[in-house]
């Protein structure tokens, strides 16, 4: 026997509408999430590119500064600065230069220790004469 519309409850009509609304809300949420995620990826790509450019600028600045530092430590520059600052520095006299001879490394640690002790005795500085 067929039922009348009068016998249908309001809840029976409300449930399909609620399901459709929830389905639309979930699909819409996924869509908004996808768009937000793509926007974040784009923004991170921009930040990465900016930081890579800044890193390249820093590398160029470091190279320039490294070259300037190397130039400042050349013997000619050091001599010029010493003269400019009136430090009274001059080339050492030949009798002021001490040359140390290195011996071949010893095969055993005991022999190396003994050789080091002998070198220390041989090259011990003498007290200056007064």
C-alpha positions as CSV (number, residue, x, y, z in Angstrom):
1,X,0.0,0.0,0.0
2,X,1.3,3.4,-1.0
3,X,2.0,5.9,1.8
4,X,0.8,9.4,1.8
5,X,3.0,12.4,2.0
6,X,1.3,13.3,5.2
7,X,2.9,10.3,6.9
8,X,6.5,11.4,6.1
9,X,8.2,13.0,9.0
10,X,10.2,16.3,8.7
11,X,13.4,14.5,9.7
12,X,13.1,12.2,6.7
13,X,13.1,15.2,4.4
14,X,15.9,17.0,6.3
15,X,18.5,14.2,6.3
16,X,19.1,14.2,2.5
17,X,19.4,18.0,2.5
18,X,21.9,17.7,5.4
19,X,23.9,15.1,3.6
20,X,24.1,17.2,0.4
21,X,25.1,20.2,2.5
22,X,27.9,18.3,4.2
23,X,29.1,16.9,0.9
24,X,29.3,20.4,-0.6
25,X,31.1,21.7,2.5
26,X,33.7,18.9,2.3
27,X,34.3,19.3,-1.4
28,X,34.5,23.1,-1.0
29,X,36.9,22.6,1.9
30,X,39.2,20.4,-0.2
31,X,39.1,23.0,-2.9
32,X,40.0,25.9,-0.6
33,X,42.8,23.7,1.0
34,X,44.2,22.9,-2.4
35,X,44.3,26.6,-3.5
36,X,45.9,27.6,-0.1
37,X,48.5,24.9,-0.5
38,X,49.4,26.0,-4.1
39,X,49.6,29.6,-2.8
40,X,52.0,28.5,-0.1
41,X,54.2,26.6,-2.6
42,X,54.3,29.7,-4.8
43,X,55.3,31.9,-1.8
44,X,58.0,29.5,-0.7
45,X,59.4,29.4,-4.2
46,X,59.6,33.2,-4.2
47,X,61.3,33.2,-0.8
48,X,63.8,30.6,-2.0
49,X,64.6,32.5,-5.1
50,X,65.2,35.7,-3.1
51,X,67.4,33.9,-0.7
52,X,69.4,32.3,-3.5
53,X,70.0,35.8,-5.1
54,X,71.0,37.2,-1.7
55,X,73.4,34.2,-1.2
56,X,75.0,34.9,-4.6
57,X,75.4,38.6,-3.6
58,X,77.1,37.5,-0.4
59,X,79.4,35.2,-2.3
60,X,80.5,38.0,-4.6
61,X,81.1,40.4,-1.6
62,X,83.1,37.7,0.1
63,X,85.2,37.2,-3.0
64,X,85.9,40.9,-3.3
65,X,86.8,41.1,0.4
66,X,89.0,38.0,0.2
67,X,90.8,39.6,-2.8
68,X,91.3,42.9,-0.8
69,X,92.6,40.9,2.2
70,X,95.0,39.0,0.0
71,X,96.2,42.3,-1.5
72,X,96.7,43.8,2.0
73,X,98.9,40.9,3.1
74,X,101.3,41.1,0.1
75,X,104.9,42.0,1.2
76,X,104.8,45.2,-0.8
77,X,101.6,46.4,1.0
78,X,102.9,45.4,4.4
79,X,106.2,47.2,3.8
80,X,104.3,50.3,2.7
81,X,102.1,50.3,5.8
82,X,105.1,49.8,8.1
83,X,106.7,52.9,6.5
84,X,103.5,54.9,6.7
85,X,103.0,54.0,10.4
86,X,106.7,54.7,11.2
87,X,107.2,51.4,13.0
88,X,110.9,51.3,12.3
89,X,110.8,47.8,10.8
90,X,113.5,46.7,8.5
91,X,114.7,43.5,6.8
92,X,116.6,41.3,9.3
93,X,120.4,41.0,9.1
94,X,121.8,37.6,7.9
95,X,123.1,36.9,11.4
96,X,119.6,37.5,12.8
97,X,118.1,34.6,10.8
98,X,118.1,31.2,12.4
99,X,117.6,28.2,10.1
100,X,116.3,25.0,11.6
101,X,116.9,21.7,9.9
102,X,114.2,19.1,10.1
103,X,115.1,15.5,10.5
104,X,113.3,12.6,8.9
105,X,110.4,11.2,11.0
106,X,111.3,8.3,13.2
107,X,109.6,4.9,12.7
108,X,108.7,4.3,16.4
109,X,107.1,6.6,18.9
110,X,110.0,6.0,21.4
111,X,112.6,7.0,18.9
112,X,110.5,10.1,17.9
113,X,110.4,11.1,21.6
114,X,114.1,10.7,22.0
115,X,114.8,12.5,18.7
116,X,112.6,15.4,19.9
117,X,114.5,15.6,23.2
118,X,117.8,15.7,21.3
119,X,116.5,18.4,19.1
120,X,115.3,20.4,22.1
121,X,118.8,20.1,23.6
122,X,120.6,21.0,20.4
123,X,118.5,24.0,19.6
124,X,118.0,25.3,23.1
125,X,118.4,29.1,23.1
126,X,121.4,30.4,25.0
127,X,121.1,33.2,27.5
128,X,122.1,36.6,26.1
129,X,125.5,37.9,27.2
130,X,125.4,41.1,29.2
